[in-house]
């Protein structure tokens, strides 16, 4: 975030409160989770070496991560690192991701801890580019991206008659909350009743 044209100390303090630092740490963890650890450390090291005795902006950090992505072929992102991370840094709050396991439709909506003072600031077009780490029936699945307000993931469908189950946001590495439809919660409840120590 850029800090400019603020005349009051209170306005500046609002930008750098506990929530801001917690969100920054959570977004860093999320970035690390959809990259691999070696790539994350390599990009961060490059950034720190380049800007060790100078000023930098967030775009400089994203540029170093993009350079690391461009230098390999294993990890493929749906768009640039800057686009992904800007969707998080230029919006307040975070999304709640809801999966309907009956249909496989996943949607995102803004989630705010407090009621927003000016509701006109919120538009229903606010979307994040969300990395979804997920598991089905105890097996970790390939990372998917929710980059629209809703998207169909047929591989996440389960029916009431089978023993399948799906869980999103493995290791709580993503900066979002998760909700399921009634069947999704029922399947997870059945799983925990059968084996309370299951994933």
C-alpha positions as CSV (number, residue, x, y, z in Angstrom):
1,X,0.0,0.0,0.0
2,X,1.2,3.5,-0.7
3,X,1.1,6.0,2.1
4,X,0.5,9.5,0.6
5,X,-1.5,12.6,1.3
6,X,-2.1,11.8,5.0
7,X,-1.9,14.7,7.3
8,X,-3.2,13.2,10.5
9,X,-1.1,10.8,12.6
10,X,-4.3,8.8,13.3
11,X,-4.9,8.2,9.5
12,X,-1.4,6.8,9.2
13,X,-1.8,4.7,12.4
14,X,-5.0,3.2,11.0
15,X,-3.1,1.9,8.0
16,X,-0.6,0.1,10.2
17,X,-2.7,-1.5,12.9
18,X,-2.6,-5.1,14.2
19,X,-5.0,-6.3,11.4
20,X,-2.7,-4.9,8.7
21,X,0.4,-6.7,10.1
22,X,-1.6,-10.0,10.6
23,X,-2.9,-9.8,7.1
24,X,0.6,-9.2,5.8
25,X,1.9,-12.2,7.6
26,X,-1.0,-14.3,6.4
27,X,-0.6,-13.3,2.8
28,X,3.1,-14.1,3.0
29,X,2.3,-17.6,4.3
30,X,-0.3,-18.0,1.5
31,X,2.3,-16.9,-1.1
32,X,4.8,-19.4,0.3
33,X,2.1,-22.2,0.2
34,X,1.3,-21.8,-3.5
35,X,4.9,-21.5,-4.4
36,X,7.4,-24.1,-3.1
37,X,9.6,-23.2,-0.2
38,X,12.8,-23.1,-2.3
39,X,11.3,-20.8,-4.8
40,X,9.9,-18.5,-2.1
41,X,13.2,-18.3,-0.3
42,X,15.2,-17.7,-3.5
43,X,12.9,-14.9,-4.6
44,X,12.9,-13.3,-1.2
45,X,16.7,-13.5,-1.0
46,X,17.0,-11.9,-4.5
47,X,14.7,-9.1,-3.4
48,X,16.6,-8.5,-0.1
49,X,20.0,-8.5,-1.8
50,X,18.8,-6.0,-4.4
51,X,17.2,-3.6,-2.0
52,X,19.5,-4.1,1.1
53,X,20.4,-0.4,1.3
54,X,17.6,1.3,-0.5
55,X,13.9,1.8,-0.5
56,X,11.4,-0.6,-2.2
57,X,7.8,-0.8,-3.0
58,X,5.5,-3.8,-3.0
59,X,5.8,-4.0,-6.8
60,X,9.5,-4.6,-6.4
61,X,8.8,-7.6,-4.2
62,X,6.3,-9.0,-6.7
63,X,8.7,-8.4,-9.6
64,X,11.4,-10.6,-7.8
65,X,8.8,-13.3,-7.2
66,X,7.8,-13.1,-10.9
67,X,11.4,-13.4,-12.0
68,X,11.7,-16.6,-9.9
69,X,8.5,-18.0,-11.4
70,X,9.7,-17.1,-15.0
71,X,13.0,-19.0,-14.4
72,X,11.3,-22.3,-13.8
73,X,8.6,-24.4,-15.4
74,X,7.2,-26.5,-12.6
75,X,4.9,-23.9,-11.0
76,X,2.3,-22.3,-13.3
77,X,0.2,-19.4,-12.0
78,X,-3.1,-18.3,-13.6
79,X,-1.8,-14.7,-13.9
80,X,1.2,-12.7,-12.7
81,X,2.3,-12.6,-9.1
82,X,1.5,-8.9,-9.1
83,X,-2.1,-9.5,-10.2
84,X,-2.6,-12.2,-7.6
85,X,-1.1,-10.3,-4.7
86,X,-2.7,-6.9,-5.7
87,X,-6.1,-8.6,-5.4
88,X,-5.2,-9.0,-1.7
89,X,-3.3,-5.9,-0.9
90,X,-5.6,-3.4,-2.5
91,X,-8.8,-4.7,-0.9
92,X,-9.8,-4.7,2.7
93,X,-11.2,-7.7,4.4
94,X,-10.9,-11.2,2.9
95,X,-13.2,-13.7,1.1
96,X,-15.4,-16.4,2.5
97,X,-15.2,-19.3,0.1
98,X,-18.4,-21.5,-0.1
99,X,-18.3,-24.9,-1.8
100,X,-21.5,-26.6,-2.8
101,X,-20.4,-30.2,-3.0
102,X,-23.6,-31.3,-4.6
103,X,-22.9,-29.2,-7.7
104,X,-19.2,-28.5,-7.4
105,X,-19.8,-24.7,-7.6
106,X,-17.4,-22.7,-5.5
107,X,-18.1,-19.0,-4.9
108,X,-16.4,-16.1,-3.0
109,X,-17.9,-13.2,-1.2
110,X,-16.3,-10.4,0.9
111,X,-16.1,-11.2,4.6
112,X,-15.5,-8.3,7.0
113,X,-15.0,-8.6,10.8
114,X,-16.7,-5.3,11.4
115,X,-19.6,-3.5,9.7
116,X,-18.1,-1.3,7.0
117,X,-18.9,2.4,7.7
118,X,-19.6,3.3,4.1
119,X,-21.4,0.4,2.3
120,X,-21.1,2.2,-1.0
121,X,-17.3,1.4,-0.9
122,X,-18.2,-2.3,-1.3
123,X,-19.1,-3.6,-4.7
124,X,-20.2,-7.2,-5.4
125,X,-17.5,-7.3,-8.1
126,X,-14.8,-7.4,-5.5
127,X,-12.9,-10.7,-6.1
128,X,-9.6,-12.1,-5.0
129,X,-7.4,-14.5,-6.9
130,X,-7.6,-17.4,-4.4
131,X,-5.3,-20.4,-4.3
132,X,-7.3,-23.4,-3.1
133,X,-5.3,-26.2,-1.5
134,X,-7.8,-29.0,-1.0
135,X,-8.2,-32.7,-0.1
136,X,-10.7,-35.3,-1.2
137,X,-11.1,-38.6,0.7
138,X,-7.8,-38.1,2.6
139,X,-5.8,-37.4,-0.6
140,X,-4.3,-34.0,-1.3
141,X,-5.4,-32.8,-4.7
142,X,-3.8,-30.4,-7.2
143,X,-4.0,-26.7,-6.4
144,X,-6.9,-24.9,-8.1
145,X,-7.5,-21.2,-8.4
146,X,-10.8,-19.3,-7.8
147,X,-10.3,-16.2,-9.8
148,X,-13.9,-15.3,-10.4
149,X,-16.9,-14.7,-8.1
150,X,-18.0,-18.3,-8.8
151,X,-16.5,-21.3,-10.7
152,X,-17.4,-24.9,-11.3
153,X,-15.1,-27.6,-10.0
154,X,-16.7,-30.9,-11.1
155,X,-13.9,-32.9,-9.3
156,X,-15.2,-31.5,-6.0
157,X,-18.7,-33.0,-6.4
158,X,-19.9,-35.7,-4.0
159,X,-23.3,-37.3,-3.6
160,X,-25.2,-38.2,-0.5
161,X,-25.0,-41.9,-1.3
162,X,-21.2,-42.3,-1.4
163,X,-18.6,-41.9,1.3
164,X,-16.7,-39.1,-0.4
165,X,-15.8,-35.9,1.4
166,X,-14.0,-32.7,0.5
167,X,-12.1,-30.2,2.6
168,X,-10.7,-26.8,1.5
169,X,-7.8,-24.6,2.8
170,X,-5.5,-27.4,3.9
171,X,-3.3,-26.4,6.8
172,X,-5.2,-23.1,6.9
173,X,-2.6,-21.7,4.5
174,X,-5.0,-19.4,2.6
175,X,-6.2,-16.1,3.9
176,X,-9.9,-16.9,3.7
177,X,-12.7,-18.6,5.5
178,X,-14.5,-21.7,4.3
179,X,-18.1,-22.7,4.3
180,X,-19.8,-25.7,2.7
181,X,-23.4,-26.5,1.7
182,X,-25.5,-28.7,4.0
183,X,-24.3,-31.9,2.3
184,X,-20.6,-30.8,2.6
185,X,-21.0,-30.2,6.4
186,X,-22.9,-33.5,6.7
187,X,-20.0,-35.4,5.0
188,X,-17.4,-33.8,7.2
189,X,-19.5,-34.5,10.3
190,X,-19.9,-38.2,9.4
191,X,-16.1,-38.4,8.8
192,X,-15.3,-36.9,12.2
193,X,-17.9,-39.1,14.0
194,X,-16.3,-42.2,12.4
195,X,-12.7,-41.0,13.0
196,X,-12.2,-37.9,15.2
197,X,-8.4,-37.8,14.3
198,X,-9.0,-37.8,10.6
199,X,-7.7,-34.9,8.4
